[in-house]
Amino acid sequence: MKENALTDKSISFAARIIKLHRYLMKDKKETVISKQIVRSGTSIGANINEANYGQSKADFISKLHIALKETAETEYWLKLLVMSEYITADMGAALLNDCLEIKRILIASINTAKNN
């Protein structure tokens, strides 16, 4: 059975976000943004997984749109963490690149689903 690349990428990303959350809480004593980013960053994969079990094409697309919104929110928090110097530019860039890759795949998936 072929693995779903988007699901795999999103769960891997969520695990990295959880590690970031742990780092922010423990080492930086930052609680507000870390709670926001762990919520949005893990929600991406949860909604993608839920979309895979959608009741209809419309439900599938709707769940992917929610995942896309969570991706945009996570992107915002990552940029803010870099700008406020809670994480280094390199650390932020690596996470941001993965976030943007997931975003591109989501957009392509939504467009494909709408056109089929």
N, C-alpha and C positions, 0 to 999 in steps of 0.2 A: 504494500500500500504506500503510495507516494505521500510524503509529509507536506503539509501546507507551509510554504516558506514564510508567508506573512504571519501566521500563528507562531512559528518558531522564532522569527525576528522579534515579535512583540513580547513574547515571554522572556526572551533573553534580555531585551531592553528593560522590562519590568524588574528583573533580578538586579540589573545594574542600578536602577533607580532606587531600589530598596537599600542597596549598599551605600548609595549616595546619601539617602535619608539617615542611615545609621551613622555615617561619617559626620554629617551636619549636626546631628543631635549630640554625639559624643565629643567630637573634637572642636567643633565651632560653637557649640551651645546655642544653635539656631533652631527654633521650634516652629515659627510661623510658616516660613516658605518651605521648610522641609516637609511639613504636613501637607501643604498644598501640592507639592511636586510628587510626593509618593501617592497621593490620591489620584491625580491626573495621569501620572506615568504608568501606574498599574491598571488603570481603567481602560487604557488603549487596548491591551491584550484581552481583557475580560470582555469588552464589547466585540472585538473581532471573533473571539471564541463563540460568543452568543450568536453572532451573525451566521456562523457556520451551521447553526441549528435553527435558523429562522423558519418561521411557519410559511412564509411566502417570499417571493422576489422583493416585494415592497418592504417586508420586515427585514430581509437581508440588507437591502440598501440603507434603510433607516439606521440599523445598528452600525454599519460602516460609517455613516455620517456622524454618529455620536463618537465613534472612535477617532474620526478626523478632527472633531472639535476638541477632544481631549489631547490629541497630538499638538494642536495649535496652542492650547493652554500650557502644555509641558514645555513647548518651545519657548514660550514667554518666560516661564520660571527659570529655565536654564540660562537664558540671556540675562535675566535679572541677577542670578547668582554670580555670573561672571562679572557683570558691571559693578556689583556691590562687593566684589572681591572675596566672596565666601568660597569660591572655587577658582582654580587657575584657568587661564584662557585655554590651555591644552586640554585640561580635564573637561571643560565645557564644550570645546570643539568636538571631541570624540563622541560625547553624548548627543550633542546637537546634530552631528552628521548622521548618527543612527536614527534619531528622531525624524529628520528630514527625509531619510530613505523610506521609513515607514509611511510618512505622509505622502510621498510620491506614489508608492505602491497602493495606498488606500485610494488616492484620487484616480489612478488607473483602473483599479478594481471597481470603483463606483461607476465610472464612465462605461466600462465594459458591461457591467450588469444592466445599466440603463439602456444600452444599445442592443442588447440581446433579447 
